Amino acid sequence: TALGQRWKDTFFVAGFSGNPARSGIYAFKLSPKGAGFEMKETKKILGGLLPTGMDFGPGGALYFSDWIDGWKTKDNGRVWKLEDEAGENSQLRKDTETLIRADFKNKENEYLGKLLGYPDSRVRQKAQFVLAKRADEGLEIFKQKLNSGNEQLARIHSIWGIAQLARSGVDNAGDLLLPLLEDSDSEIRAQAARWLGDIRYSPSEDALIPVLKDNAPRVQFFAAEALGRIEAQSAVQPIIALLADNNDEDVYIRHAGSLALARIGDVDAIKSL
């Protein structure tokens, strides 16, 4: 929700090169390509300064530090505020600031569950982390949101929350992610595969192998990565088949498959190639 609507889905980077004439702030957008992304558009939105780092404030403005003259004496520095006048008085930004500054510790579970789908990622993550600390109560909210088919962001944060609970020792939390490998939303399938691997959930081996043939390359990528993390011996030949089908075209698939084979460590199978 920061800055304004025109900057939605935009990334920002401080282009530091040691000299203000060659430095500045760049904005860019990405679009999906295979298992990864490609540059969609990029532009320099500010020049003549030497930004060394940046962050968004709770109110939605972009703040960045300025080294001024670069590799000279370090006696001076500046902090700038970059604002978009079109979005400066946005009600959504005001609501977001209120939520970022609020204490969620005493908020009801249902209220936090609704915030899992909020437009600003900082608010969503804040609600997710509080729910994850509530163990069984939080798990119930995550389970409810997993079944809300039209709330993709809330479902994704529920997957992340369940992964947090699994890492903290909640038994069989990974079982909740297994059915999502067959979800109609490819991003949900990708996130399920990703986090089954992250928590190294070995019982997911049989369910992950068919996902290597998913029609979405991004899902294939995370399935291969997950099978490598759990060192799934039965996945060696299916991963080799994935690499063969890829025919060296998608570098992300190539990387995930080769890394998975390395992690599984079946030396004889690799030798035979």
N, C-alpha and C positions, 0 to 999 in steps of 0.2 A: 504493500500500500504506500510505500515511500514515494516522495517527489510528486508524481501525478500519473494519471492513466496512460499518458503517452509513453511512459517508461516501464510499463508492465512487461514482465519477461525479459528484462534487459540486465546484462551483467556490466559491472563497472570495474575498471582496473587503473591503478596508478602507474602510468608509464614513466618510471624513473630511469633516467639515463645519465645522471650526474651533472647535467647542464640544463638550465631552464629553457633554453632555446629549442632543445630537442625533446623536452619532456612535456607531460600533460596528463589529462584524464581522458580515457577512452571509454566509449559505450559500445557494446556489441550484443548481437542476438545470435542464437544458434538454432538450427533446425535438425531434426532427426535424420540420420543417414545410416542405414544398416544397424549394427549393434552400438553405434556411437553417434556422433554429431558432426556437423560441418558449420563453418561460418556462414551466417545468413546476411548480416550487414555489420559494418563497424564504422565508427566516426570519432574523430577527436572533438570533444565537447568543450575543452578548456586547454589553453596553452600559455606559454610564457611564465609558468610557475614550475616549482620543483616538488611535486607531491611525493611523499615517502610512505604514506599509508592513509587509509580512509575507513570510515564506518558510518552507518546510518544512526541518527539519534532517534529516541522514542517518538519524537514529533514528526519524523519523516524527512527531515533535511539531511543532506550529505555533508559530513565534516571531514576535512583532510588536513594533514600536517604539511607544511611547506618549509623546505630546507633553504629557501631563498637563493643563495649563490652556490650551493654545492660544496665542492671539495676545497673549502677555504676554512677560515676560523668558524668555530661552532658557537659563537656568542649570541646569535640571533636565530629565531625561528618564529613561525606563525601558524595559527590554526584558522582555516577558512570555513565558512558555511556556504554551501551551494544549495540554492533553492529554486524550485519551479513555481513561478507566480500563479500558474493556472491551477495548481493543486494545493497551494499553501493553506487555503482555508477549507479544505475538504473535510466534511464531517467524518468520513471513514478514517482519515488520518487522526482526527481528534479522538475518535473512539479507540483507535489502535493505541495511541499514547496512554489513554486511561487504563487500558487492559495491561499494557506492558508495565506500568507503574503499580498496578494493583497487587495485593497479596492474595494468592490463590489458595493458601493453606486451608482456609476455612470454607472454601466454596464447595457446593454440593457436587456430587459425582456427575449428575445429569447435566448440570450447567457446564462443567468442564468437558463433558462429552460433546456438547454442541460446539464448543470452541475448537474441537479437532478439525473442523471444516472451515474455520475462519480464514478470510482472504490473506492475512499476513502470517508468514511462516513463523515469526518470532512468537506470536500468540499461540499458534498451534503447538509448537514445541514446548512452550511453557506449560500448557494444559496437559500435554502428553507426559511430561516428566513428573508432574504432581500425581497424576493417576498411576503411573508406574510405581510410585512410592507407596501406594495404598494396596498393593498386592492383590488380594482376592477381589476387593471392591473395584479396583481399577481394571482387573481382568474382565469382570462382567461388562463394564462399559465398552472395553475394546471388542469383546465378542459381539455386543449389540451393533456396534458400528461396522463390523466386518460384514454384516448382513444388510447394510444400507446401500443397496446397489447403485444408487445415483449420487453418492457422496464419495468421489474418488479420493480426495485429499484426506477426509476423515478415515477412510479405510486404510490408506497408506500409513497414516500416523498410528493407527491401531496395530498394524503389522509391526511397526517399529517399537511400539510399547510392549507388545507381546514378546518381542525379541529381548527387550530389556529385562522383562520378568524372567524369561528363560535363563538369561545369564546370571540373574540373581538367585537362581536355585528353585524356581517354581517348576514342579514336576510336570512333564508332558505338555508344557506350554507349546512346544513345537508342533504337537498334533493339530493345533488349531490352524496352522499354516498349510498343512498338507492339502486340504481340499481346494485351496486357492490356486494351486498349480493347474487347475482346470477351469479357472474363472474365465468369463467372457471378455474381461478387460485385460489386454496384454500387459499393461503396466502393473496391474495387481499380480499377474503371474510372475512377472519379472521380480517384483519386490519380495514375493513369497520365496522364490528360489534364492534370491540374494541373501535373505536373512536366515533361511534354513542352513545355508553354508556358513554364515557368520557365527551362528551359535553352535556350529558343527554337530548338527542333529543327525546322527548316524541312521536312525530309523527311516529317514527320508530317502535313502539310497534307491530303493525300487521305484519310488514315485518320481524321482528326479530324472532317471534315465530316459523315459519317454519324452521328457520336456526338451531333450536335445534336438528333437525333430519339430519343435514348435514352429509355427509359421512366422513368428516375429524374431528376428535376429537378436534383439536385445534380451529376450527371454532365453534363447539358446546360450547367450554369453553368460548370464548369471547361473544357469543350470550347470554349465561346464565348470565354472568357478566353484560352485557349491560342491560338486562331486569331487573336485580336487581337494577342497578343504576337509571333507570327511574321509578322504583317502579310500574312495569306493573302488575296490578291486574289480568288481563286475562291470564297471563303467569304462574300462580301458578300451575295449573294441568299439563300443558306441562313440566314444570321444574321437578315436581314430577315424571312424566313419564321418563324424561331423567335420573334421579337418579336411578329409578327402572331398566331401561335398562342397565345402567352402572354396576349395581350389585356389587358396592363397588370395582371395579377392577382398575379404573383410579382415582388416588387420586386428580388429578387436576379437573376432572369433578365433583367429589364428593364435593370438596371445593367450586367450582364456583356455583354449584346448591344450596348447603346449605346456602351459603352466600347470594345468590340472594333471597331465601325464607325469610331470616332474614331481608333483606333490604325492601322487599315488605311489610312484617309485617302483613300478614293475619293470625292472631293468631288462629282463629277457624279452618282454613284449616290445620294448623300445628298440632293443638290439635287432629284432627281427624285421624292423622297418628299413 
